[in-house]
Amino acid sequence: LEKSQKQLQNLKQEVNDRLPGPLSALLGLCSTHHRASIRQSGLYLCRIILIDLRSIWTPTNLQGLGKKSLEYCLMMLDDDAKLARSSRRIVSSYKSTLGSTTWRKLQSTIILTTILELFESLPTFAKNGREIQVAHHLRLIMGYLVVSFRNSGGGRNNNNSNNKMKRGTT
């Protein structure tokens, strides 16, 4: 039994040493892909990171990958209806997994700080004509606000006429 625990610890260490960078890069590629099936695969990966394999990550990797995965889900809240539903389910499950006390702590420490940082960068991006970054930051801000202040797990009414900032375009 002790040998198998040692092997499991070694595997966890190997995963934490080698996978966060590639996973983060993969999420970045999936989020802007033109095919919905690829963006959906990115959502599945987010669920695995945030919920299914949460216990294997070191605190540092959990914070970094967790934020990247949550932001991926927030970006998909404004995508097509199927992706938005999947994203809302993942965010809701994530909030349930954390529990209300941990979620409130996350809101007051990381989420609020992130929203403020995103707001602070908007004038510079707008002034320099960086519309894609402005749209991206606005989608993240809206997503953070929705998941922070709606009890239902997040999400907006999502139809094509209201969906003007898809994947960073206006």
N, C-alpha and C positions, 0 to 999 in steps of 0.2 A: 504494500500500500504506500509506503514511504517513497519507493522508487517511482511509482506512477504519479505521485504528487510532485515530485521533483521534475519529472518530465513535463507535467502540465505547467509548472512554473517557468521552465525553460522555454516552452512554446509561447506562453504569454509574453515573456521578455522579448523573444524573437519577433512576435507580431508587433509589439510596441516599438521595437527598434527599427523595423523595416517597412511597415505598412502605412503609417500616417501620411507621409509625403506623397506616395503614389495615390492613396485614396483621396487626398485633398485635390490633387491635380485632376483625377478622374471626375470628381464632382464638378470642378470648374469646366471641364470639357462637356459634360453631359448637360449642364444647365443651359447652354446656349445652342445646343444642337437643334437643327431644323425638324428632325423627326420626333414626334411625340413619344414613340416607343422607346427611344433612347432617353428622353427626359424622364419617362416612367421608370426605366431601369435605375436611373439616378435616385429616384424616390425610394425604390426598394433598398438601395444601398444605404440611404439615410436611415431607413427603419432599422436595418441591421446594425448600423453604428450607434444610433441613439437608444435603441431598445433591446434588440436581441443579444448583442454582444457587449452591452454596457459594462458588464462586470470585468471584462478582460483588460480594459484600457487603464493606463496609469492616469492619475489626476490631470497631469499636464496634457496628455494626448486626448483625454476625454473632454477637457475644456476646449482645445483647438478644433478637434474633429466634431465635437458636439455643436460648437458655434457654426462651423461651416455647414454641417448637415441641417441644422435648424434654419439657417439662412437660405439654403437650397429649397427647403420646404416652403419658406415664406415667399420666395420668388415664384414658386409654382401655384400659389394661391390665386394668382392673376393669370394663369394659363387656361387652356381649354377646360371644359367642365369636368371631364374624367380625371385629369391631372389635379385639378383643384380639390375634388372630392378625396382623392388619394392623399393629397397633402394634408387636408384637414384631419383625416383619420390618423395619420402619423403624428401630427402635432398633438392631437387629443390624447393619443396613446402615450406619447412622450410626457405630457403633463400629468397623466394618471400614474405613470411609472415613477415620476419624481415625487409625487404627492404634493398636497397644497402648500405645506410649509416650505419645502425645498423650492417649489415653483415661485412662491412669493419672494424668497431670498434671491433667486436667480433674476427675477424681475427688478428688484431694487438694486442689485449690484451690477450685473452684466448687461441686462436688456436696456435699462434706463441710460447707462453710460454709452452703450452702442448707439442708441437713438440720438443722443446729444452729439456724439462724434459724427454721425451721418449728417445731421443738420448743419453742423459747423463747416463741413466740406462743400455743401451745396453752392454757396455764393462763389467760391473759387472756381468750381467746375462750370457754373453758368457763365461767369465772367470770361472764362477762357474758351467758351464755345464747345465744351465737352458734353454734348447732349446725351450720349449713351451713358456716361457716368451719372449724370443728373437723373436720368430715367431709372437706372439701376438703384441708386440710393433712395429715390422716392418709393420704388416698389418695396425695398427693404423696410423703410420707415413705416409704410402702410401695413406691411405684414407684421412687423413687431407690434404696432399699435393694436391691430386686430387680435392677435393671439394674446396680448397682454390684458386687454380690457373687455373681451367677450368671454363669457362663461362657457360658451358652446364648443370651444376648442379652436376657434378661429375660422376665417373664411369670409368671403364677401359674396353677395349675389354675383354670379359670374355669367354674363352673357357677352356675346361678341360685340354688341354695340357699346358696352362699357369697358371693353378690354382694349385700351388704347396704348398700353405700354408693354406689349408682349416682347419678351426677351430683349429688353433694352432699346426698343425702337419706339418712336412716337408717331 
